[in-house]
Amino acid sequence: MIRPLLTTLEARTESLRRVKYIRDIDKIPHIPPEERERLKQIAQRYVFRANDYYLDLINWDDPDDPIKRLIIPCEAELNDWGKLDASNEEAVTVARGLQHKYPDTALLLCNEVCGAYCRYCFRKRLFMNDNVEVTNDLSEGLAYIAKNPGIRNVLLTGGDPLLMSTRRLWQTLEALRQIPHVEIIRIGSKIPAFDPWRLLRDLELQEAFREFSTPGKRIYLMAHFDHPRELTSVAVEGIDCFIRCGVICVNQCPLIKGINDDADVLATMFRRLSYIGCQPYYLFQGRPTAGNESFKVPIVRGWEVFSEALRRGSGLARRARFVMSHETGKIEILAVDDQHIYLRYLRAKDPALRGQFMIYKRDDEACWLDDLEPAEGLGAPKFPSSSPFSVLDGPE
């Protein structure tokens, strides 16, 4: 039965906007013809997709506009740098479309399409023609989860789960709720930024969240806002609708050069997220992914931006952690001083490493754990250098 909130929204449903998707760079008149021709070459390797709502957020008079940088291809993407699978996700893929890296958490890659394609995406390999990692048939992954009672936390990811049909998303949530040991369902999505009307216009999806996000077992939206300009009035309304449907909202995003690697920008976004009930959760150090050289921010620079952004906010705007999703685990960047970088494993593929504290020599050019040299005599592990890798390298 649809609750009163949904009945109120029902009268407005017909007037709620449906975004128009754009896959052809030639259909963006703001880009000069000669530039469009160059950008098509990038789009042949790393697919382009956007929509009219999101493109309207761009200030086309600003060549360095952060929203433009986020969504429009750039020629530096063809630089010979990075790996397609920079965190070696293939090594923890245990069933078609299912990753199991940490004992209590599983990732279901349930969709190979996004609302638009962020140019810095760390899973751009999923959107290439030879992708075999994502599946529309989740039965194998669901069976694996059901047979492993240690899995209490399931993340729906991809691609973007909120681009699945409402029927398929309902069936997936229902199947997970029928597995007694699954306590938390998370949905990783940038749709609240790319298409805020996705939930607002869909009464059935609203009811699905009310049905399956219960007081004892909540659904979490892992939203993906990268810049405060994405927090439009309709985006805020969309987050409010998730909350009213019983979904807990948090935000996670990478630190990306030219988009949010500025303390003022990051602090503003953290504050506004805290105001609307979508708490900052993780700020990720960008993975050394193929095509992403121009987006990289060194660890030291990232720490300086992050720590200054936190300093400018109140308590609820200061809850994010600055982390790396490394092949060996999720590593928090704790501090930087004149000589050292201080790290700690939050999660680890090897459970014995969880919580391990590590000290490395300060290196202002290092962008990834593999680039760091251990401080002498303190026992931190040394990893193979992460760069440069051929852009043609596939998953290892």
N, C-alpha and C positions, 0 to 999 in steps of 0.2 A: 504493500500500500504506500502510495506516495504521500509524504508528509506535507504540512502546510507551506513550508518554504518553497517546495517544488511546485505546488499549485500556484503560488504567486509568480514564480518564474515562468510558468507555462504560458501565461498570457503574453509574455515578451519573446517567447522562443522564436517566432517567425521573423522578428526584426533583428535577431542576433546575427552578427556578421559571420559569413563563411569566407575564410581567406582563399585567395587564388594562388595556386602554386606556379612557380616559374622555374623552368629547367633550362631555358635557352638564354644565354647571355645577350643575344641579339635583341631580346625583348626588354632590355633595360636601356632606355634612351639616354639616361644621364651619363652613360659611359661612351666616350667618343668612339667612332667606328674602328679606327686603327688600333685603339687599345683593346676593343672587344675581340679583334682578330688574334691578338697575342694571348689574351686570357682563355680563349677557346682551347689552346694547346694544354694549358694547365688542367682545364676541366676534362680533357680526354683522359688524363691520368687519375685525377682526384675529382670525383663527380661534383657538379654544382647543382644546388637546389635552394630556393628561397621562396618567399611569398610576398604578396603586395603589402600586407600590414607591416612586416618587418623591414622591407626595403624603404617604406615611408618614414622609418625612424632615422634614416641616414641624412646627415647634412652634406649634401653633394657639393657644396661650396668649400668644404674643408677636405683637402686631400688626405689628411691624417685622421679623418673621422673614425672613432673606435668601432662603431657599428658597421661601417663599411669594411674596416679591416677584418672584422669577425666573419663576415659572410661573403665578401667578394674575393675571388681568387687573386693571388699575387704571383708575379713571375719567380720570386725566390723559392716558391714551393718545389721547383724543379731542381734546386740545388742538391748535390750528391751528399746527403747528410741524413743520419738517423736510420732507424729500423722500423719496419711496418708493425712489428710486435715487440715494442721496446721493453715490455715487462714480462715477456715470454708467457703469455696467457695460454698458449697451446699446451704448455707443460702441465697445466692444472685442469685441462679439459678432460673430463672423465666420462662424458656421454655427449651425444650430439646436442649442441646448444647449452651444455651445462659445465660450469667451472666450479671446482671445489678446492679452494686453496687453504682455507682456515677451517678447523674442525666443525664449528657451529654455524658456518655461513656458506650458502651456495648461490651462484649467479646463474639465472636462466636468461640466455640470450634469445629472446622471444620475437624479435623483429629486426629486420635488416634495413629499415627505412627510418629516416629522421624527418622532423618537420622542415628542417633546413640543415645544411651541412656546414658546421663550424670549420673554418679553414685549418685550425690547429688540432682537429680531432685526433685523439690517440688511437681510435679504432677505425680509421679510414679504410683499413684492409677489408672490413666487413662489407663495404659498399663497392668493392671491385667485382668484376665479372666472375672471377674464379673463387669467390668466397664460398666455403662449405661449412663455416662454423655455426651459422645461425640456421634455425629450422622452424618451420611453421607447425610441425608436429612435436609437441612438448611431452608426449607420452613417455619417452625414454627417460627424460630428465625428471619428470614427476615420479616415475617408478623408482629412480635412484634415490630421490629425496625421501620417499616413503620407506625405503629399506634402510635408511641411515638415521636412527633416532637422535644422533648427536646434532643433526642440523635443526637449529631453532630459528634461523634467520634466513629468509630467501629474498634476494634482490632480483626484481624483474628489470632487465636492461636490454641493450642491443647496440644499435638502433634505439628507437623510442617506443616503449610499451603503450603510450597513450595514442599512438597512431594505429594500434590494432583496432579491429572492429569492436564495438561495445559488446557484442555477443561473445566474441572470443576472449576478451578481457574478463568478462563476467565468469565464463567457464573456467578460466585459469585461476581466478581468485577463489572460486568455489572449490576447485580441486585441491588447492593448497589448504583451504580451511578444513577440508576433510582429513588432512594429515595431522593427527593430534599433537605431534611434537613441534610443528611449525608455529612459533609464537608470534613472530614479526614478519610482515610482508612489506618490503620496500619497493617503491617504483621510482627508478631513476629517469628523469624526464626534463627536457628543455621546452616542451610544449607550452608550459605556462608563460614562457617568454616569447615563443614563436607564434603561438595561436591561443591567446587567453580565452577564446570563446569555446574551446574544445569541451570543457566541462560545463560552462554556463548554458550552452544550448542543448545539452544531452541529459534529459531527465532520467533516462534509464541508467546511465553511468553514475549519476548522482545517487540513485537508489542502490546501485551495486556497492558503492563505498559505504553507504549507511548500513547495508546488510552485513558487510564483511569486515568493516573496521569497528570492532566491538570494544566495550570498556576494558575487557581483559586481554584482548589481542588486537592491537591497533595496526592499521596500515599507515606507513610513512611515505610521504612524497619527498623524494630527494630532488628538490628543484635545482635548476641550473641557470641562475642569473649571473652574468659576467660583468655587467656595468649598470650603474644606477639609472641610465636612460631607458633600460629595458623595463623598469618598474613604472610603467604607464598606469593611468587610472584604471583601464580595463584589466591590466595584469594584476593589479591589487584586488580588483573585484573577483578575478578568477581565483586567487589565493584564498580570499574570504569564503568563496564557495566550497573549496576543498575543506577548509576548517569547519564550516557549518555542516558538512557531510561526515564529520568525525575523523578526518584525516589529519595526522600530525605533519606539519610542514617544516622542513629545514632546507638550507641551501648549501651547495658545494660547487666549487668552480676552480679552475686552474688560474695561476698567475701568468698572465700573457702580455708580452711586450707590446706596447702600443694600444692596449685595451684597458688594462686595470693595474698596470705596474706603477701606480702613483698613489701615495698615501692618502691624498685628499679624495681621490676617486674611490679607493677601497673603503675608507672610513665612512664616506657618504653612503655607499651601498650597504655596509654592515649596519649602520644606524637605521636606514630605511627598512631593511629586512627585519630588524628587531621591532620596529614600530608596527609592522603588518602581521606579526606572528609567524614569520618564516625565519627561524633563528640561523645565523651563520654557523656552519658545522665544520666543514673542511675547506681550507685553501690548499690546492695541490701545486706542488712544484711540477712544471711542465715536463712530461716524459720526452726523452730524445727520440721522437717518432719521425719517420721519413716525411720529408716535406716541411718540417717545422722549425728549421734553423732560424728563420727571421722572427720567430715568436719566443725564442728562448730568453730566460732571465736567469743570470747566475744565482746560486744559492745565497750568497752573502747579500747581494742586492735585494733578493726576494725577502730575506729576513729583515732587512732594514725597512723596506716598504711595509711589510706585515706588522712588525712591532710598532712602528709609528702610527699605522692605522688603528691598531688596538688602543694605543695611548689616547687617541682622540675620541673614544666612545665610552659610553657607560657600560655597566656590567653585562647587560643582555646583548650588547653589540660587540662584546669582547670574548665570545665563547668559541670562536673558530680556532682550529689547530692547523698549523702549517706542516704539511706532510708530503712524503714521496711514496707513491705506489710502486715500489721496487719489486723485481722478480722474487726476492727473498721475503718480502713482507711490507707492511705499512710502517713507515719510519717517520717519527715526528722530529722536526727541526726545532730544538729547544732553545738554542742561544748561539750567538757568535760574539767572540771578543777579538782582541788584537792578534791573537795567536791561533785560536782554535775554533772549530765548529762542533757543537755538541748535539748529539742525536740519540734517539731511543726508539727501539722497536715497540710500536703499539700492538701490532699483530705480526705473526711470523708464520711462514710455511712450516718451519720447524718449531713446534710449540716451546721447545727448550730456550729459544731465543727471545721469546716474548718478554718485554720489559728490559732487555739488555741495553745498557747505557754505553755509548761509544763516543770517543773523542778523536777528531781528525784535525790535521793541520789546516789552518785557514788558507783558502785558495779563492781569490776573488773572481777567477774565471770559471771555476768548476760549476757545472749545471746539473750534475747527477751524482749519486753515491759512488758510482764506478770511477769518477774522476778524482776522488779524494784520496789523499795519502794519510794513513793512520798516524796519529801522534806517537812518538817513540816510547816504547816500553809500556803502553797502556792497553794492548791486546785487541784493539779494534781490527776487524777483518779488512783485508785488501781485496777489492774486486777488480776484474779486468776493465780497462778503460772503455768507456761507452761511446767514444766518438773519435774519428768519424766512422760511420758505417755506410756501406753502399745503400743508396735509396732503393736499389732493386732487391735487397735482402728481404726474404720472407720470414715468417715465424720460425723460431728455432725450437 
